[in-house]
Amino acid sequence: MPELYAALTDLVAPDAEVAAGLPRLPAAEALLARGERRPAPADWRRWALELAGIEAPPGDLPVGRTLALHHGLAAEPDSSWFVATPVRLVAGLSRVHFAADGALRLAAGAAAALAARFAAEWRDPKLALVVAGDGLLLRAARRFEVVTADPAPFAGRDVVAALPAGADAGALQRLMTELQMWLHGAAPAAREGGPVNALWLWGGGAGPLPGDGRWPALDGEDAFLGAAAAAGAGRAADARLESWSLAALTRAGHSFAALDALCFAPLAAALAARRLDRARIYFDGHEYLLRPGQRWRRWRRPRPWWELGA
């Protein structure tokens, strides 16, 4: 029977005061409570790579470099390629936080316009902002020794939790601040980007990824996994890897509670009908192994989903 791997890509356990206002997810809570919980990498993409048999080097994953190579861009070994994710930062009385709607998507024309304006106004041969597929990449003609974070799971949270770390963290933070000031000062660019007021740089690992891997069928919108799988010839039989994204549900017009109805309830039905041999679900630094027989573990009472996270 087939296997399902699924990652909750932008859902993490919130703080207690935030959790108080969130809805419960009964199907998710029942499944995860009866599953076998195992430790997993803090980065869900690293977990996905391990499923394909790829052991990525420590530090930053080469997300930007992998996407650059996938789109035919020259990725010199002494350069850094970062994903430049459009975000909206909100300044409060005592902190700056990511807007609750999370990472934003620019229309193709707006992304190209920002890249062109960057080239015209920065005039820095050591930096380039380029369009790659549906997103933006920033190339720096130097190596950055940093560990960065995808902003997607940090929607509504303090930016401090996602700031880069490492020897060159200060330099990268200064670059992101300069980009934010540029967006703020360039009124036409701000209009083209809509609510975007910052570009969050992450995924600048040197790469390339080691080995070809044996990839399950991919069902999701993550460009990095798609590029990594396209670079390898191996395929795992009878297995599927899905990425479940709250942002994608929102763009499709669904509410938070739709995660239960569209993802976890069908998974519970597939396990109950034994259409799946097993499922491995990634959530906030842990993996939950689910098998058909585990639905009988009724002594494991469900808890609020936010209590199951890391």
N, C-alpha and C positions, 0 to 999 in steps of 0.2 A: 504494500500500500504506500501511497505517497507521503512525503513529509512536508510540513510547512514551517518555514522560519519567518518570523515577523518582528520588526523593531518599531517601538513607539519612539519616533525620531525626535520629537520636540515636546515631549511630556515628561516632566520631572516632578518629584514630590515637592509641593509648595510649603512655605512657612505656615505655621498653625493658624495665624490670623487670616491668611489668604484662603486656606483650606475650608474655613468655616463658611465661606460663601459659595463653595463649589458643589455641583450636583454629584450624587453618588453614581457609580457605574456597576449595577448589580451583576451583570453577566461577566464583566471583567473581574470583579472581586471574587465571585464564586470560582471561576477558573483558576485564577492565580493562587487563591488560598489552598486549593487542592493539588497544585502542582509542586514539583520538586524544585526548590529555589537553589540556584548556584551562583557563585560570583562570576562576573563578566567584566570586560574592560570598561573604563569610564566613558570611552568614546564608542558609540554604537556602530560607527563605520569600521572601527578596528575589529569589533565582534563579527561583523559581516565578512570582513576579509578572512578571518580565522575559519569561518564556515566554508569558505572556498579553498582553504588550505594555504593561505598566504599569510606569512608571519612578517608583518611590517616592522621596520626598525623603530626603536623607541623615539620619543619626541614627537614633533609635529608630523602628522600624516602629509604626504605630498599631494594634497588635494588640488591645489592650484597648478602644480607642475603636470600632474596627470591630465587635467583638463586642457592645459596648453598643448601638450603633445597630441591629445585626441583631436584637437582642432587645427593641427598642422602648424602650430606656432613654434618658433625656434626656442628651445629651452636650454640655454647655455649652462654648463655646470657651475659657473661662478655667479649665477644670478639667482634671485628668489622670485617665485610666482605665488601670489596670494589671491585667494578669492576675495573680491571686494563686494560684500553683501550690503545692499541699500537698507538702512534702518532709520528709524526716527527715535532720537533721544529726547527725553523729557526731563527738564530741570525742575526739581522741587525745592523745598526750603532747605533740606539738609543732604540731598543726594541727587544724582542723575541716574535715571533708569531707562531701560528699553520700553518703548510703548507697548501696551498690552496686545496690540495686533501683530507683534513680532516682526520678523524679517519681511521686507516688502519686495515686490516684483515690479520692475520697470517694463513698460512697453518697449518693443524692439526699437522703435524710433527714438524714444527717450534715452535708452541706454547708449545708442550710437551717438546721439547728440551730446551726451555728457562726455563720452570718450573723445569726440572731436574738440569740444571746448577745453578739455584737459590738455590736449596736445597744443592747442593754440595759446593757452594762457599760462601754463606752467613752463613750457619751453625748456624742459630739463631732459637732456638725453639719457639720464640715468633712471628715469621713471617713465612708464607708459601705462595708460589705462586702455584696455582693449575689450571688445565684445567677444565673448566665446559662448556660442549657443544662446541660451536664454539668460546668461549672466555676464558679469564683468570680472575681469582679472586685472591685477596690478602687477607689473613686472618692475623689479628693482635690480639694478646692475651691481648688486652686492649680496653676500650671504647674510642672513639674519639667524642668529642662534636664539630661537624663541620657541615657546610652547603657547599655542593660541587656542581659542575656543570658537566654535560655530555659535553665532548669536541666537540661532533658532530656539533652543530650549530655554533661553533666558528672558522670554517675553514677560514684561511687567516687573522684572527684577533689576536690582542695582547693577550698574555696569561693572562695579568693582569685582563681582564674581566672575566676570568673563575677560578681565584684562589679561594681556599677555604676560608671560613670565619668562625668565631666562636672562642670559647675558646681554642681549640686545633688546630687552623689553622696553626700556626707556626710549630708544631710538624709534621703535615701531609705534609706541604711543604718541610720540611727537608727530610722526608722519600722519597718524589718524587724526590728530588734533588739527593739523594744517589742512587736511582734506575737509574737515568739518567747517573750518573758517572759510575755506574757498567756496563750499556749497552755500554757506550763509551769505557770503558777499556777492555771489553771482546770481542776481535775481532771475534772469532767464533760465539758468540751469536749474534753479530751485523749482521753477514752474514746470519745467520739463520732467523733473523727477517727482512731482506731486508732493506728498508729505515727507519725502526723504530729506534728512538734514545731516546724514553722516554715512560714510562708507566704512564698514567694519572689516578689517583685514584679518584673515585667518587661513589655516591650511597651507603654510609656507614651507613644508618639509622638503628636503633636497631630493629624495627619491632617486631613481625610479622604484616602483614596487618590485619586490623580488618574486620570481617565478610566474608561471602562467595561471596556476590555480585551476580548480574544477568548479565552475560556477553553476549554481542552481538557476532556474529560470527567474528572471527579475520582474517584479511587478511593483513599480513605484516610480517616483519622479526624481530620485537622486541622481544628478548628472555624474558625480564622481564614480559611483558604483557602476553605472552604465559604461563609462569610459574604461574603467579597470577591467570589466568583463569583456569588453570588445577587444582589448589587447591580448587576451588569452584565448587559446583554442579549446581548452578543456570544458566539458559540460557534465554536470552531475545529473544522472538519470532520476526521474521521478521525484524531484524536489523543487520547491518554489520559495523564493525569498521576497517578502513583501515589506515595504516601508509604510507605516501608518502615521500620517502627519496631520496634526490638528489644523495647521495652516492650509493644507490642501482641502480638508473638509470645509473650512470656513470659506475658501474661495468658491467652493461648489454650492454655497448657500446653506450648509448644515450647521447645526449648533454643536456645542461640546458633547452633549449627551448622545449625538449620533455615532460617536465612537463605539458605544455599546451596541447599537442596533446594526451598524454597518460592518463592524469588525469582529467583536467578541461573540455576539449571539450566533452568527453563522459559523464561527469556529467551534462553539459549543455543540451546535447541531451536527457538524461534520464529525466531531469526535464521538458523539453519542451514536451516530449511525455507522461508525467505524469506516468512514470514508478516508480517514487519515490514520496512519500508523502512529504518528506522534507529531507534536508541534513544539517548537522552541521559541519562546517569546522574550524579547529583550525589553526591559523597562528599568531605566534609571540605575544603571550599573549592575543589574542582576539579570540572569537568565532563568526562565521558568520552563521546566520540562513538563509537558502535558501528554498523557496517554489516555486512550479511551476508558480504561478501567478506573481511572482516578476520580471519575464523577461520583463514585460510591464513597469517597472519603468525606462523608458528611459531618464527621466529628471536627473537621477543620473548618470552623465557622468563618465566613467571610468578614473581612474588616474593611474599613474605608480604603479606597485605592491609594490615597496619599500616604497611608501608614505602611504600604508595601514597598516604598521606594528606598533608595540608599540613605 
